[in-house]
Amino acid sequence: MIGLAAAVGALLIGVGPGQPIGPEAFGQHVAGLATAAPTSLTLTSVRLWDTGVRWDEIEKTRDRYDWATLDAAVANAETAGATDILYVLGSTPRWASRSPDLPGLYGPGSTALPADPEDYLDFLREVASRYKGRITGYQVWNEANTRSFYEGDWTKLAQLTRRAYDTVKITDPSALVVAASSTVIPDPAFYDESFFFRYARALHRAGDPVDAMAVHLYPVDTTKGPDARAESIRAAQRVLNKLGVNRPLWDTEVNYGDRRAGLPQVVPEPQTAATYVARTYLDSATLGIARTYWYGWDLSVLGIDMVDANGITPAGTAFVTVRGWLTGARPAGCWDAGGIRRCAFTAANGSAFTVVWATGPAVSLDTTDMQVCRLDGACVDGASSQVVGRSPVLLKAM
């Protein structure tokens, strides 16, 4: 049995003492948000994507706007408690597209830039004016490195990003502008040939006209979990460091596994799903990801659902639990010792706590005079020992 303080041969991992973790760090996607506010979840941060509010869904013909769905989504997000709302641009209407017949996931022309960038900027002005002080951030495009969403010209996208930044800052100066997202494949070419590298380089040459860079940290292998995501985090950070980009890094979509028709079905079992969710937000907090948006709360598309027909799932409970553990806390570093990873935090009230999990087989820890809290939200006081497996548990002195 290993004592909590044991650190012989420890390896320090991730970031050291940092800023408090705000509630905006715990983002979600809620597909049904335009219909109703979620009843099983208090939102803090939400990304509006696959919610029926894309540009091509609002402005189907030039200068004629149907705001009903976006009005409802924003109002329901606020009702559910969200103080951080990120709106995603892109998905060009066919009438505005420079390649109106180009195939795209959301219809012909949707992956192309507008023939006239002013059409994009006019729409952005309309949204930023209408929702000033309510929508708190604008993301320039979704997954711009994939042909399903974007035609692939990083130089022109960087130019559009520069103009979008200026437009938002004039219209709603308090709103943030987030770079187009990109998936991450941490192979040798990623560091100097990938779309992410080239787009980030073009932005950097233009003066870094964004408030945050963005990635989607889905593991390339859908059977892999958070350890693969951590590798992708380091790869993205390496690119930004190489270029000298000094902007926060956001993960604006993440999940594990796959439920899509025609693809291998990879659906983690409930306890593994809860573990993956907890590790995702813990890794974000300790490895330098400023905001993470789970895709999604009520989307049965990828491997892990947070709510289903029976209510909140163990994964959803783990999300709420870890958000409660970490909000307001400051990370103080992680280390490995004795088959256990320990991540230390200082709570908002100044008290210290540690989140631990096994990096291999389960390990028995001495938890005398400790409170032990699990991902299901239950806490036990004063147990002499605790068997720790892959699922993170919180330990704090009684």
N, C-alpha and C positions, 0 to 999 in steps of 0.2 A: 504494500500500500504506500502511495506516494503522498508526501505532505504538500500542501498548496504552495509553500514558499520554495520548494525545491527548484533549483535553476542551474544545476551543474550541467555544463555543456549546452546551455541555452543558446538559441539562435534568435537574435532580434529580427523581427519581420515588420515591414510596413512603416507607417508614419509614427512619429513620436507625438508629444503633446501638441494639441492643436486647438482650433476654435471649437466652441460648443456645436454639437450636431443639432441643427434646427429641424422643426417639423416638416419643412419643405424637402428634406432629404428623402422622404418616404413617399414616393410618387406611385400613382396607379393609372391604369386605363380602365374606364367603365363604359362598356359598349352601350348599355341601356340608359345612359345618363340623360339623354334628351327626353326619355319617357318618364322617368321618376328618379328622385334621389335614392341611393341605396339605403335600405333600412338596416342592413347588418354591418355597416361600416361607417365610421366617421372619417371623412376625407381630410387630409391636410394639403396634399398636392396632387394635381391631376393633369394628365396630358390628353388633349382632345385630338384623338386620331381613331379612325374606324368608329366614329360616333355619328356619322351622317352630316358632318359639318365641313367637308372639304370645299375648296374654292369652286371646283366644278359642280358641286351640289348646291351652292348658294347663288352663284352668278351664272346661271345656265345660258343666259343671253346677255350681251353687253349692257351694263348699267341697270340691269333689273335684278334686284337682290331679294332673295327669300330668307329672311332672318329667323323665321319661326323656330327652326331646330336648334340653331346656335343660341338664340335667346333662352330656350328651355334648358339646354345643356349647361350654360353658364349659371342660370338661376338655381338649377338643381345641385350643381357643384357647390355653390355658396350655401344652400340649405343644408347640405351634408357636411359643412364645416370647412371646405377648402378655402384657403387664403392665397394659394398659389395655383394659377391656371395657365397652362402652357398651350398655346394654339399653334398648330402645324400648318405651314403654308405649302405651296406646291400643288401637284395634281391639276395641271392646266386644263381649263375648259376647252373643248374642241374648237370653239369659235376663235379662241385667242392663241391657239397652238401654232408654232412655226412648222410643225409636221403633223397636221391634223389626222393623217391616216396611219401614223406610227402606232403599232400595237402597244398596249399598256394594261396593267392589272386593273385599272379603273376606267378603261375604255380608250378608244382611239385618240391619239394626241395628248393623253394625260401625262406621259413621261417627258414630253418635249418642253423646252423653254417657250415662253410666249414669243410670238413674232415681234411684238412691241413690248419691251420691258415695262413701259408705262402702264400697261393693263394690269400687270402683277402689282405694281406700286400703287395704282389707284385703288385696287381691292384692299391692299394692306392699309391704306389710309382710311378707307371706310370702316374696316374692322377696328383699327386702333382708335378711331374717333368714337365709334359707337360704344365700345367696351372700355374706354379709358378708365383706369383705376380699378378695373375688374379682371380683365385678362392681364396677367402680370408678365407674360413672356411670349415671344414669337420665335418659332423655329423655322428656318428658311426653307427646308425641304426634308423629306423623309427618305432615308436609305438611298442616298444619291449615288452610291457605288454599285447599285443593282439595276439591271435593265428593266426590271419590273416596275421601277418607280422613276427612273431618270435616264436620259439618253447618253449621258456620260462626259460632257464637256466641263471639266473642273475650272478652267480659266473663266469661262462665261458665268459659271455659278458663283465664283468668287466675286466677280464684278457685280452680279445681282445682289450678293450678300452685302457688299459695301453700300449699295444704294438702299437696300432694305433697312440697314442699320441707321442710315441718315434719316430715312422716312419715319421710322419708329421714334427716334429720339426727338424729332421735331413735333410729332403728333402726340406722343405720350412719353415724356422724358423719363419717367420712373420705370417704364417697362424694359425688360431685358430682351436682348436679341441673341439667339442661340444658333450656332452654325448648323448646316445640314448634317444629318447623322450619316454614319457609315458603319457597316459591319466590319469586324476585325478578323483577319486570318493571320495568326502569328507565325508566318513562314519568312524565310530570308527576304523575299521580294517585298514584303509589307513595309520594310523600313526605308525604301527609297524608290519603289515603283508603284505602290498601291494608290488608289484613288484618294484615300485618306491622307497619305503623305503629300500628294500633289496639290490637293485642295487646300490643306493646311499651309503648304508653302506659298501658294498663291495668296491666301489671306494674309499671311505674315508679311509678304512683300507689299501688301496694300495697307499695312498698319494694324493688322489684327482687328478688323471692324466687327467684333462680336464680344459678347459678355461671357460666353462659355463655348467650348468645343463639345462635340457630341459624338458618341459611338453607340452601337448596339452590340452588346456583349453576349450574344447567343453563342454557345460553344459550336464550333463547326461540326463536330461529331455529336449528334443528338443524344447519344448514350452517355456523354460526359456531363459532369456536374460542376460545382463551384471552383474546383481546383483548375479546370480548364479555363473558366472565366477569369480567374486571377492571373493566369498566364497572358490572356488577352489584355487585361488592364495594364500590365507591365509593358506589353508591346506598344499600346497606344501612347503611354506616357513616354516611352523611349523615343518615339517619333517626335512628339512635341518638344521634348528636351533637346533633341538633335537640331530642331529648327529654331530653338529659342523662343517658342510660343509660351507666354506666361498668362494662361487663361484657365479657369476651372474646367475640369472634365466631367461631363454628365453622361450617364448611361440612360438613354431615353427609351430603350426597350430591352427587356430581358425575360427569358423563360427557359425551361429545359424540356427536352422531349418534343413529341409531335403527335397530333391527332388528325392531321389533314388527310383527306381522302387521296388515295393513290400513292401515299408515301408510307414507309415503314412506321408502324405505330409504336411509339416509345412513350409510355405513360408511367412515371415513377409511382411506386406504391405510396400510400398516404404518409407514413412516417418519414420515408425518404424525401417526399415532396416538402414536408414541413422543415426538414433539415436543410434542404437546398434553399428554401426561402430565407431562413434565418441566416445561413452562411452568406447569402448574397448581400444582405444589408449590413452584416457585420464586416464583410470584406470591403464593401464600399466605404464604410466608416473608417477603416484602418488602413486601406490602401490608396486613399486619396480620390475617391469618386464623390463629388459634391452632392449629386442628386441621382436617384435611381428610380425609374418608372417601370413597375411590373406590368407585363403585357399578358393577361390582364385579369382584373378582378372577376369578371363574369363572361370571359371569352373562352369557349371550349374549342380552341383552335390548336394550341400547343399542349405540351405534356401536363402542365400543372394548373389546375383550377383552384381558385380560392373560395368559390361558392358554387354550389350545385343545387339540384332539386331538393335536397335534404337540408339545405342551409349552409352555413359557413363550414368549410373543410378544415382539417388539421393544418393545411398550408395557410389558409386564411387566418386561423387563430395564431399561428406562428408569426405572421406578418404583424398583427396587432400587438402581440406580446413583445417582439423585438423593438418595434417602434416605441413602446412604452419604456423599455429598458434604456434605450439610447437617446431619446429626445432630451436635449439639454445637457447631455454628458460630453465630456472631453476625452478623446482617445489618448492613452498614455503609452501605447506601444504593445506589440505582441511578441511572444517568444515561444519556441518549442523546447520542451524538456520532458524526458521520461515518457514519450509517446503521447503527450498532451500539448495542445496549443492553448496558450493563455493570452487573452487580450484584456489589458487593464484599462479602466475608465475612471474618471472622476465625475461623480454626479453633480447636478446643479447645486445641491446643498453642501457640496464639499466632501461628501463621503466617497469612499473608494469601493469599487466592485470589480470583479473579474468574470469574464465569460470564457468558458473552457469547453473543449471537445477533444476527443481522441483522434489522432492522425492515423491510427492503425487499429489493432484490437482494443476492446474496451479495457479501461484501467480503473482500479479502485483508488479513490482519493480520500485522504483524511480530511473530513469536513467538520470536525469537532468545533463547536462554537460558531458555526457558519449557518446562514440561511441559504438554502438551495432552491432555486426557482427553475421550472421547466418551461418548455415551449408551449405547453397547454395552459400556461398562466398560473399553475399551482405552485405553491412554495411550501417547503418543509423546514422547520427550525430545529437545529441541534442534533441532527443525525450524526453518528460518529464517523460514518463513511458513506461515500456515494460512488456507485459504479458509473463511470462516464464513458459513453460511446460516441458515435459520430454526431449525435444531436447536441447542439450547444446547450449548456446550462449556465445560469448565473449564480455566482457565489459572492456573498458579502458577509462581513463580520456582524454578529448579533450584538 
